[in-house]
């Protein structure tokens, strides 16, 4: 056992012991003994003891109904606490010496030096650094906000206990506080009782900003400035904004009927209110700090000649501005008819007076004061603006074409949906160039079309800074993009909006280059976009469509082609990455994933979705968020200054083969096996997942459809529950073995050594294989799947075993994840608690499915196991 992790294991053990005390107080000795028996059997079974594994199954099968929920709850809480201990460990003093890589930015500077990259080029790359994280409401964050707040407080207690100089009295007090927090968590609902509304999701996003990012951004910039200053002898510009945020919460209406233009408007008002509230806290802090009397002339004139404390005078003006803004926005949120605008409209209203104070303090010999809280507030103003987060609007392409179709039929000029692409483009470009309105005054469109038009009107009434991009999901043609520009123009939008096609399926990714080329060939369009194009690459639907290996290569190829088109056309390109948490939806360790992208694909900066529970794991605590920013920043700088190699022709040919074979292997199972859908529904809790109040969006695009209509998230979530994690590996290992059989092993080994794209793919597969559990997947089949369907499960498990050998063979490794001991330990620690939850879930599914009317108690226990396994698997969606 690795001694590096003794501090982590010690914290896990202590938290487990305190949870045991809580269980004993709440349910007595008998239940605690039962939980402990199950935990010990699980630990022994994981180390290979088969008889203890059988005993574990029997213990769980024999649990009476009244013990199912508390036992499930116990292991769910064990996992939440283990995750918290692990997250804390990555930012604790132990981690610096035992676990972490060297500081990512410093390690990069050393690498740049060794490779002869000039300081001039490095300075320019740092100035151009642009990380935009887009917080999305994809419904995989199943932990309630109440529980998350308790977990943050637990983290603070662990931090205190880490201090060597803590007195025994303080230690006892902190341990007592920890026990109270764990007890509070135990006696609260672990999961939501009702689905969150889109407004709830937006508030959850704002809570992440308030509790973590508000502090993390200036902390990150202060650290980065220190490292840059040390390396380049000059710091970051005062107005540097290397990291900023957008959100889909309240703007993503794709398949979500609950996100309306009214909701979007309310979320935007709330966002501005929260920004004003946070700035007001900052200003009040500065009023208490900046009591100095000496100032320069600009500050004197801003404050007024008679003011003895000029900085405070300016800050009090800002306090009034923010207080009035909050008051007016509060009224509007409550539905009051307030005709006047909130006074805070532009970022300059905050920046200009505070920057004047900053300059004055420096000029008057008080630079050390200027570089404190005041600098932090200036950094926040640049990162968060007056809107806190910029809102993306996302809508499905057919909603726009249906709006135009309804309009053209009303005008008597035909049905837009029946026109060919050439005729659509001719119509759209003519109307975009026209000075007259297109929408007739007396037209009364259908409710669905009116909603699309009202959304465009909301955009038109808000400033450009309030929005990120308008994302078109399932974009397939140039007309899909032009249609949105036309609808925005008709709504009176006075500025250029980034209209961003999202290419999702395999065919759409392969077609992305020709669509963007076609758009670039339209002169009027070039004028509209003012030389900047954003394109979104879909990771989840492409993997669901074709399997991870084929999707990964299609994504790479699409990015590469788009970079080339942008260079040829002289257009600035921003690639927007729609990654999920899971491997099956593009998830991977951020640093490795970015370095595996095509050369020049990060030239326009990084725009990437942070989804579901990954927001909490990567951004939920200020110190963790700073680590994440460091990893993103170092990877982008490295990718732009030391780009990865262009793939050799032999590598490309090999990837084309792997892609073709893996796609066929994946589709042969998912689409080609008549038994596949019934097997999927029996072997996983897919049908039961619909009952879990995960997010505001329905689980299916089409409520009556089969697997093809399932959203990518529940598709993957279901398979991660039974530990087969099928979508994240199916087809990939089979394709690799096919290439080995064809005599290509030496080439595959070379690709693994020399090409980051390929080695990262194999690393991602290793992580998935480590999280899979053949025995648990088999147990689900034995307990839940009718006999005639079980051979398919056996076939899939045998394939998985073969795939693992193929990948290890190419990597020349004996064991999975041997180059990532920290990741290995992290999975091992959680597995002790996940395995009993899996056994329990299989038992609950069995009991529920035997009864036509399942008891609420059994249903609740099942929901708790779903939540617990998701916490244990970590990247559920």
Helices and strands as residue ranges (DSSP letters): G 3-5, H 6-27, H 29-46, H 50-61, H 65-89, H 93-98, H 104-114, H 119-128, E 131-136, H 145-161, H 168-186, H 198-208, I 209-213, H 214-232, E 243-247, H 261-289, H 297-303, H 310-333, H 348-363, H 367-369, I 370-374, H 375-384, E 390-396, H 397-411, G 416-418, H 421-433, H 447-461, G 464-466, E 467-473, H 478-490, E 498-503, H 506-520, H 523-529, E 532-538, H 540-546, H 548-569, E 572-578, G 583-585, H 590-595, E 606-611, H 613-619, H 622-641, H 649-670, H 676-683, H 686-689, G 707-709, H 712-721, G 726-728, H 732-741, H 745-754, H 756-771, H 774-784, H 787-811, H 821-850, H 856-873
